[in-house]
Amino acid sequence: MKPYHFVCALALACSYLMAAAVRADWPQWRGARFDGVSEETNLPTKWSKTENIAWRLAMPGAAGSTPVIASGRIFVTSVSGSDLLLICVSTEGELLWQRTIATGNTDVRGDEGNSASPSASTDGKHVWTMMANGMMGCYTMDGDEVYRFNLQDRYGPFNIAFGMTSTPVLDEGRLYFQFIHGEGNPDTREALVVCLDAVSAKEIWKQPRVTGAAKENEHSYASPMLYRDDAREFLITHGGDYVMAHSLVDGAELWRYCLNPQGAAYHPTLRFVASPLATPGRIIVPSAKGKEVVSLRPDIRGDVSDNTEALHWKRDAGTPDVPSPLYHDGLVYLCRENGNLVCVDAETGEEFYEERTTRDRHRASPLYADGKVYLTARNGVITVVKPGKKFEILSQNDMGESISASPAVSNGRIYLRTFEALYAIGR
């Protein structure tokens, strides 16, 4: 083999291995591309609490955070009494280490959540976690503390009813936060969008986020999202009646769209929990409580609330309340809080079906992997649906334990974080 042929072959092999590694990791709560889609194959369709289980590891308490996986390690958050923990587990199910990030857990609305609700993020070298009380920590993969501090000490108290459960976005060495809370309260600081250097925690920029939202709508439990295509990239924040885009350079507002116009018809409790879905060419934006869901174009500018040309489509009703949207192969899937799955055309919004899966609360966001759509109910039943314009249930799998965390996928396994344990399902 000639030298340059060998170099080309080596480069191709390295590229393949790097791509495979990226596919194998699940570094954030909706995966490497922030969209809930995995390229993994050969995943199980049927399992139970005891069948097709690689291992089960008991957790010290409940949490709704999604497991994140990189470099053969899994990170989850948990409560343990009043302690808020970051836990590291090997992909063979061995507890490697745990760190107490803070004390003083608060359970909210009975069994709906607690202070360990935000998911961790990892780049395979470090892991980051934020608790709902503002405590932020960065650790090496071996558990050495890089820093730990309270974001409320830096950015003011979080005036939010059920804790700051928004999960930060990790991207290219930066952490992006949305602190959407208490906008109308003069005793608290304004709602903010913040960017920090991930390893040093130094502030890169912060921007106020003013919308005029009132009452419960001042509070957002959604997570920011990142949009990126060949022509543009920006951060998306969601709450306070609006979805907005911000420059990654300095946080400046690029555009906004209102989902709850002020006036006589203003909805006083339309707080946002479901996060937007950003996929090249479209941004699918849910609202709350059965109201509208829209598909926005990414090349818009300014306030486009009254600009129909900014929309691919708009559905006046039927939004998911907590689960985020899912897109794959020209179709958008909306998992409503009652377990109904809605499938619409990504370009036109035409509805192909709305069908019932498991009649129970759905808090986890849907997952696409291995040619299947996975929907997780609060009662522990995971419904596996065949993708496409025709509704078909492939299986329903009962874990017998409560779940509000979204599933994660890595190296041929599905990882489920129930209120009681962490499961590896598959080989």
N, C-alpha and C positions, 0 to 999 in steps of 0.2 A: 504494500500500500504506500502510495506517495505521501510525503509529510503533510501536504495541505489537505489531502483526502482524510488522513488520520485526524487532523485538527477539526475538520468539518464534522466528521463522525462523532468525535468526542463532544463537540459543542452541541450537536443534536441530541446526543444521549443525556448530557447534563440538562438541557432544556426540558427533555421528557421527564427526567427525575424531579426537577424543580416543579414542573406542572403537576406531577403526581403528588408531590408533597403538599402543594397548595390544596389540591382536591381532598387530600386526606385530612387536613386540618379543619376545624370548625372554631375559628378564633374569636368570634363575637356572637351575640345572641341570635342573629339571623344569618350567620355564616360569613364566609370570606367576602362575598359580594353584597352583603346586607339585604338579601332578597329571599332568604328561606329556601334556596334551591341548591341541591347537591348533585354532583356528577357521579356519585357512588353507584355501584351496581351490586347485584347479588345480595340484596338486603332481604331480610325475612318479611313475609306478608302475614304469617300467622304465628302467634305465640301466646303464652299465658304467664301468670306469675311464676310458674315453675317450669314451663316448657320453652325450649329454644332460648334459654337464658344462659349467657356466658358466665355472668357473676352478678351478685347483689351485695351492696355494701350499705349497711345501716347508717343513716344520718343522725346527728345529735338533735335535730329539730327540723321544723318545717321551713320552707322557702319556696318562692315562685321563680327563682332565677334559673336561667338556662345553663347547662354545663357548656364550658368552652374547652376546646381540645387543641393542643399543639405539642410537637416534640415528645409524643408518648405520654403526655400528662394531661389530666383533666382537672379543671378548676370549677368549684361551685361555692356559693355562699350559703350560710345557714345560721339559724339561731341556735343557741344552747343555753337554755334558761334566759338570762338577760344579756348574754354575750352575743356579739355579732362576729361571725367567723368567716375566714377564707380558708377553704380546704383544698388540698392537693392530693390527687389520687392517681396512681399509675393506670395505664390502660389494661392492666391485668387485675385491677380491683384492689390493689394494696394502698392503704392510707399512708402517704409519704410524709405529710406535715400539715399542720393547721395553725393559723395565726388569729389572735383576737384583734379585730380591727377597732372595735368600740364596745362599750357596754350601754345598756339602756334600751333594749328592744321595745317597740310599740306594736302590738297587734291591732289591726284596723278592720272595722266592719265585721267583727266576728272572725270568720275564717278566710277573708278575702286577701289578706296580705300581712306583711310585717316589714321590719326595717332592713331585712336582708333580701328584699325583692329585686333590686337592680342586679343585672348579670355582670360578671367579670369580663375582661378582655385580655387577650394575650397576643404577642408577636413571636412567641417561641423563645424569647430571651428574657422577657419580663412578663409579669401579670399585674393588672390594675383592677382595683375594685373600689366602688363607691357605695356606701350604705345610705339608706333613705334619710338618716339624720345628718348627712353631710360629711361624715368621716371618709376620707380618701386615702388609699394606700397603694404603694408600688413595691413589688417584691421581685427578687430573682426567681428563677425556676426552682432553685433549691430552698427558697423560703427566707432568704436574707432580706431584711427591710432596707429599701432605698429611701423612702420617705413615707410619712403618715401625718396628716393634718386634717382639720375640719374646714371644709369649704365655707361654712357659715361664718367662720372667723374672718375670712378673706372677703366674702361677698355679701355679708349681711344675713340676718336670720331668714329662714325659709318659712314664710307664712302660708303654709299649705296644709290642707285638712288631713291627708293620709300619708304624708311624708313624700320626699323627693325621690320617687321611684323610677324616674327617667334614667335609662342607661346611657352613659357617654359613648361617643363614636371614637374609635381608635383608627387613625389613618396616617401613614407615612410619618411616624414619630410625633404625632400630635393627638391631643385629646380635645374633643369638642363637646360642650355642655349646653343644655338649655335649662335655665332656671326661671321657669314661668310660674309665678306665684304672687299673690298679694299686690297686684298692680295698683289697685285703688287705695291701699292702706298707707297713710302718710307716715306711719311708725316703722315701716319696713322699706328696704331699698327697692328700686325698680327691678322689673323683670330684666334678665340679662342673657346674652349669648356670649360664651367664653371659650377661648382657645388657649390651651396650655401645652408647653413642651412636655412630652410624656415622661421622659426620663428625669428631667430636672424639676418639673412642676412650675417652672417660671412662666409667667403670663406672657403670651404672645400678643393677644388682643382681647378686648371685651367691648361689647356694644349693647346699649340699651335696646329693649324690645317693647315698644309702646303700642298698644292697640285700642285702649279705651274699654277693654272688657270689664264686666261687672259681675259681682256676686260669685257664684261657684265657678263661673267661666274664667276667672282669674287664674285658676289652678289647672295645670296640665300634668298628666301622668304619662304622656306619650314620650317616646325617645326620638332624638334627632336622627336624621338619615343623611347619607351622602349621595349626591347625584354625580355621575361621571360618564361622559361619552367622548368621542373623538374630538369634539369641538368645545366642550365646556365642562366645568365642574363647579359645584357649590354645595353648601350645607343647607339642609331643609330643617326648619323648626316648626313645631305644631302645637298650638295652644292659644288661649286668649282670643278665641273667635276666628283666628287666622292661621293659615299655613303661609310660611315665608321662606325665601331663599336668601342666603348670605354669601358674600365673597369669602373664599378661603384665605385670601391675602390679609384682609383687615376686618372682616365681619360685616362690612357695609351691606345694607339691605339692597337686594337686586329686584325682588318682586314680592307681592303679597296677594293673597286671595281670601276673601271673607266667606266663612261658612255659617255665620250667625249675625246677619245685619242688625244694627241697632234700630230702634223704632218701636212702634206699637206691638209688633210681632216678635220682639226680641225674646229668645228662650233663655231664662235665667239660670238654668242648670245644665247647659250643654258643654260640660267639661270634656276634654278630649283624653282618651286613654289609648286607643288604637293608634299606631304610628303609620305614617305614609309609607308607600312602597315606591322606590326610585329604581327604574330600570331604563336602559337607553331608549330614548324617544318618548317616554311617558312617565308621569308621576301620578300615582293613584292615591287619592286623599280621602280617607274616611272622616266622618264627623262623629256623631254619637246618638244613642237613644233612638235608633231607627230612622234618623234623618238622612240627609243627602250624602252621596259619595260622588266624586268627580275625577276625571282624568285630565290632567293639565299638560300642556306642551312645555318642553324645557327651555324654549328660546324666547320666553316672554320677558317683559320688563315693566316695572312700575306697579301700580295698583290695578290689577286686572279683574277685580271683583265683578264689574259690570260688562266685561268684554267677552262675549261669547266666542270670539275667535281664539281666545286663550285655551279653549277646551277642546279635547277630543270628543268628550261626551259628559253628560251629567245625569245621574239617577236621583230623583227627588226623595226617594225613601229606600230603606233596606240596608243602610250601612252596617258593617260590623261595629259592635260597641267596644270590644277589647281586642280580639284577634286582628292582626294586621293583614292586609291583602297579600295575595300570592299571584305571580304571573309566570306562565310557561307556555311556549309554543302558540302564541297568539290569543291565549285565553287568560282572563282574570278570574280568580276564585276568591269569593268573599264568604268567610265562615262567620255566620251570625251567632250572637251570644246564646241562642236557644238550640244551636246545633244544626240549623238549616245551612246547607251549602248552596251558594248562588254561583253560577258560571255565566260569564258574559264575554262577548267579543271585545278584545282589547282595543280595536280601532273604532268601533261604532257604539259600544255599550249594549248592543242587542243581547237580550237575555235568552240563554239556551235552556236553563232550568233553574228552579229553586226546589231542592229536595231535602227531606229530613234525614239526618244521620242518627245521632244519639240525643234524645230529648233530655238534656242537662246543660248546666252552665258550661260555656266554652271560654276559657281565659287564655289558653295557649294559641300561638299563631301557627297556621298550617305550614307543613313542610312538603316540598316536592323532592323525591329521590327515587332512582331506580324505576322510573316509569310509573310512579304511584304518588298519590296525594294522601298525606297522613294528617288526620284531625284528632286532636286530643281533648277529651271532655274532662270536666272537673271531677267526675265520679271515677276516673281511672280507665275509662273505655277509650281505646284508640281505634278509630274507624279508618280503614284503608280503602280509598276510592280510586277507581280507574280514571285517569285524566281523559278529557275529551268533551265533546258536545253532548254526549249521552251519559246520563248518570248511571253508575254501576258500583255497588259496594262489593269489594273483593273479600274483606274480612272485617270482623270486629273482635278486638282483643281486650279482655278485661284484666287489668292489673290488680283490682281489688284494693287500691290505695288512691287517695286523693292526689290530683295533679293539677297544677296551674302553670308549670314551666313548659316552655316550648321544647320540642325534641331537638336533639343534635345528632349529626351523623359523621362518622369518621372510620376509615379503614374497615369497611364492611360490617360495621355495627351501628345500631341505633342506641343512643343514650337517653334514658328517661330519668328525670329527677322527680320522684314522688315526694309527698310530705314525709315519708318514712325512710326512703332509701334512694340510692343511685343504682340504676340497672344498666347493664350492658346486654343488649339483645342481639343475638346472631352467633357467629362462630366463636 
